[in-house]
Amino acid sequence: MMDKPLKGVRVIDLCVVWAGPFATMLLADLGAEVIKPENPFVFQPMTRGAMARPPAAFLQAAVAWNGGLPGNVPGERPWNYNPTFVSLYRNKKSFTVDLRQPEGMDILRRLVAVSDVVYENNATGTVEKLGITYEWLRSIREDIVFVRVPAYGSTGPYHDARALGVHLEAVMGHTLLRGYEDADASTTTAIYSGDYLAGAQGAFAVMAALRYRERTGKGQLIEVAQAENASPMFTQAIMDYSMNRRVQTALGNRDVHGRYPCGVYPAKSPGTALAQEDHWVAIHVEDDAGWAPFVEALGSPAWGADPRFATNAGREAQCRELDALIAAATAEHEDYALMTKLQAAGIAAAPVLEASRLFDDPHLRARDFFRMQTVEGAGTKEYVGPLWKFPESPVEYYQGPATFGEHNEYVYREVLDVGDEEYAALVTAGHVARGYDPSVP
């Protein structure tokens, strides 16, 4: 078996929330040693949950991805098993240090000296207030790779704006474009897709920079502005306006290239949407040659022979009527059964799965999509696994999500060679801890 692809690479993770932690998780999955400094006196919202010690009433009302603790009970160390944290901190190492203090910054300086990459996605100006700049990092290690992932870049009129993925989408217009034409944009739900795109691109940028350093011996400062990075989600709208001055509006689930039918249609369901038991199938007939096989797969309803629907132009002109006819037909079929029939006929189709149904999907099971992971306070359960499957270098869960301060001894003693007296002083000063200070709510 080959070594893990990024074995020997050390990354300092100064990240928060999603975009940064997702990138460093990808690097950790590939074998990089990712070390996250965490401050016992400062809680970073959403990074390890909404708050360090959430009251039970908050958990009852919180969205599952940020407040779905086991049994809706906070427990003693909820920061170690909050869903946001659990999904992003496998294969990493956590040690605690207060970077606001001079001795804390000295610890970071010593860690930078033996690291390859520093990665951060804080609001512009945050790390600068601590004195962390590319120039400071280069003064410690000249070939360091420093990756920054601000919302709108470090310069320009929006550079000071704070943002999560949902804000990025709204500012860029994606929230409007991915809505429905008959609904107000305020009804569009948040998807935070920009975070994951920025994470994937940032991880790739790290690997490209390390490759460059191997060839030249030089480090790099890399900035990934999340807004720019997310623009490919609606490239067609940007290009259509740039070239034709046409302003795209919400298309719902229709094809941006104008091929009909294309949409999400109801399937036979055991219950209602209110109970999250409604089933749907995504279907796309990509050309005129696919129309007859599509109609046949639906059981050859009489409207399938209507000459108005024989060409794409006709289907486009009658798209609302056609969608209603298709919906009435698909509602008589089970989603997986219909998918199988349509795919056998050469038609693109797949069920739209509510999250809990993913665990029963045969394709995901065949791809080993879920892996068992043990989480402190939550037990051993199945979670989404690494993105890649390599034949010679397996990518696995090497370690469950890093508990707060779990690797203090390793980082201080082994990586930084801190002696007994200094270590005792750091403990006394509160830098070394296994939980947030009682002053943190």
Order of alpha helices (4+ residues) and beta strands (2+ residues): beta-alpha-beta-alpha-alpha-alpha-beta-alpha-beta-alpha-alpha-beta-alpha-alpha-alpha-beta-alpha-alpha-beta-beta-alpha-alpha-alpha-alpha-beta-alpha-beta-beta-alpha
